[in-house]
Amino acid sequence: MVNYVNAVKTDKVSFQIFEIDGPLQDIMWCGNTNEVILVQTDAGTIYRSRDRGDSWKKLHSYMHQTGMNVLDDGQTDIGHVKRMLQSPVDDSLVVFTGTNGINWVTEDCGANLRALNSGKKVHEFHFHPNQRQWALAAGWTSCADFNDDEPCEIYKELYVTKDLGQTWQFMKSYVFDFAWGVTKKS
């Protein structure tokens, strides 16, 4: 990322260079002040600016450290961020879904992160439209989910959380599609 600042009444241009690890996949303005920006690269790395892009911090080591703390027995890799999702209720609340079952949540635009491990790779995530802490998530089963004497069946399972992913409740198997069914108040 290159930032250019024009000096007043001069022909000089000052700039600062910050290199990232690949092409941008997503960019998100976070919070209600338009100061914090989160970007995600194709490599799944998250960068955070708290000064409208003048300076950047790579969150990879912080995310890796918190992700390592929630690994299950036998799990060795935390993966990388697949997608950033911002809450419709709170602009400072962001979930980063991961590729290997580890996900992260921040309630302050990435200043602090909490790693989550639901035991399943989350393929779809939907915040509730007006309950801040609620979300639906779906993941596909894998052959490792079945005993040796059971045939492997791959299907989508639906889960709900009411505490930002600290606990998940199983809802249904063989789910095709899902959404929150919220009715409007008159």
C-alpha positions in Angstrom: 0.0 0.0 0.0 1.3 3.4 -0.9 0.0 6.6 0.7 0.6 9.9 -1.0 0.3 13.3 0.8 0.6 16.5 -1.2 2.5 19.2 0.6 0.8 22.6 0.6 2.2 25.1 -2.0 5.1 23.0 -3.1 5.8 20.6 -5.9 7.1 17.9 -3.5 5.1 14.8 -2.7 5.9 12.7 0.4 5.0 9.1 0.5 5.2 6.0 2.7 5.5 2.5 1.4 4.0 -0.5 3.2 4.3 -3.9 1.6 1.6 -6.6 2.0 1.9 -10.3 1.2 -0.4 -10.3 -1.9 -3.4 -8.8 -3.7 -6.3 -7.4 -1.7 -9.3 -9.7 -1.3 -11.4 -7.5 0.9 -11.4 -4.1 2.6 -13.6 -3.0 5.5 -14.0 0.3 7.3 -14.6 -0.6 10.9 -16.2 1.3 13.8 -18.1 4.6 13.6 -15.2 7.0 13.2 -13.9 5.9 9.8 -10.4 5.8 11.3 -9.9 2.0 11.4 -9.5 0.0 8.2 -9.2 -3.8 8.0 -7.9 -5.4 4.8 -7.5 -9.1 3.9 -5.1 -10.3 1.2 -5.6 -13.3 -1.0 -3.1 -15.1 1.3 -5.6 -14.8 4.1 -3.6 -12.2 6.1 -5.4 -9.4 7.9 -3.8 -5.9 8.2 -5.2 -3.2 10.4 -4.8 0.6 10.2 -6.1 2.8 13.0 -5.2 6.1 11.2 -7.1 5.9 7.9 -4.3 4.0 6.2 -1.3 6.1 7.1 0.2 3.1 9.0 -0.5 -0.6 9.0 -0.1 -3.5 11.4 -0.1 -7.1 10.3 -2.2 -9.2 12.6 -0.9 -12.6 11.5 1.3 -13.4 14.5 -1.4 -12.2 17.0 -4.0 -14.4 15.2 -1.6 -17.3 15.0 -0.8 -17.1 18.8 -4.5 -16.9 19.8 -5.4 -19.7 17.4 -2.8 -22.0 18.7 -4.4 -21.7 22.2 -7.7 -23.2 21.0 -6.4 -26.1 18.9 -8.0 -29.5 19.6 -5.9 -32.6 20.3 -4.4 -33.8 17.0 -5.0 -30.4 15.3 -1.7 -28.9 14.2 -2.6 -26.0 11.8 -4.8 -23.0 12.5 -5.1 -22.2 8.8 -5.7 -18.6 7.6 -8.6 -16.2 7.3 -11.1 -17.1 4.6 -13.5 -14.2 5.1 -14.2 -11.1 7.1 -17.8 -10.4 8.2 -19.0 -7.3 9.9 -22.1 -7.2 12.2 -25.1 -5.4 11.0 -25.8 -4.3 14.6 -22.3 -3.1 15.6 -19.7 -1.8 13.1 -16.9 -2.7 15.6 -17.9 -6.4 15.7 -16.1 -8.5 13.1 -15.8 -12.2 12.7 -12.9 -13.7 10.7 -13.8 -17.2 9.4 -10.9 -19.5 9.0 -10.0 -22.4 6.7 -9.2 -25.0 9.4 -12.0 -24.6 11.9 -10.3 -21.8 13.8 -12.2 -18.5 13.7 -11.6 -15.2 15.4 -13.9 -12.5 16.7 -13.2 -8.9 17.6 -15.5 -6.4 19.3 -13.2 -3.4 18.8 -12.1 -3.5 15.1 -9.1 -5.8 15.6 -7.5 -4.1 18.6 -8.2 -7.3 20.5 -9.0 -10.7 19.1 -10.5 -13.9 20.5 -9.9 -17.2 18.7 -12.8 -19.7 18.5 -12.8 -23.4 17.8 -16.2 -24.9 17.3 -14.7 -28.2 16.2 -16.1 -27.7 12.7 -14.9 -25.7 9.7 -17.4 -22.9 9.3 -18.3 -22.4 5.7 -21.2 -20.0 6.2 -21.8 -17.5 8.9 -24.7 -15.1 9.4 -25.0 -12.5 12.1 -28.5 -11.9 13.5 -29.9 -8.7 12.1 -30.7 -7.1 15.5 -29.3 -9.4 18.3 -25.6 -8.5 18.6 -24.3 -11.7 20.1 -26.3 -14.2 18.0 -25.3 -15.9 14.8 -26.0 -18.9 12.6 -23.2 -21.0 11.2 -23.0 -24.0 9.0 -20.2 -26.5 8.3 -19.9 -29.7 6.3 -19.3 -33.0 7.9 -16.1 -34.9 7.1 -15.3 -38.6 7.1 -13.4 -38.1 10.3 -16.8 -37.4 12.0 -17.9 -41.0 11.5 -16.8 -44.2 13.2 -14.9 -46.8 11.2 -18.0 -49.1 11.0 -20.2 -46.2 9.7 -20.3 -45.1 6.1 -19.0 -41.6 5.4 -21.7 -39.1 4.6 -21.0 -35.5 3.7 -23.8 -33.0 4.5 -24.2 -29.5 5.9 -25.0 -29.0 9.6 -26.5 -25.8 11.1 -25.5 -24.4 14.5 -26.6 -21.3 16.5 -24.7 -19.2 19.1 -26.1 -16.6 21.4 -22.7 -15.6 22.9 -20.5 -14.7 19.9 -19.3 -18.2 19.3 -18.2 -19.2 22.8 -20.8 -22.0 22.7 -22.7 -23.5 19.8 -25.9 -25.4 19.8 -26.6 -27.9 17.1 -29.8 -27.2 15.1 -30.2 -29.5 12.1 -28.4 -31.8 9.7 -28.8 -32.0 5.9 -29.3 -28.2 5.6 -29.4 -26.7 2.1 -29.8 -23.0 2.9 -30.5 -20.9 5.9 -31.3 -17.4 7.1 -32.7 -15.6 10.1 -36.5 -15.3 9.9 -36.9 -11.9 11.5 -40.3 -10.3 11.2 -40.6 -6.5 11.2 -42.5 -4.8 14.0 -45.3 -2.5 12.9 
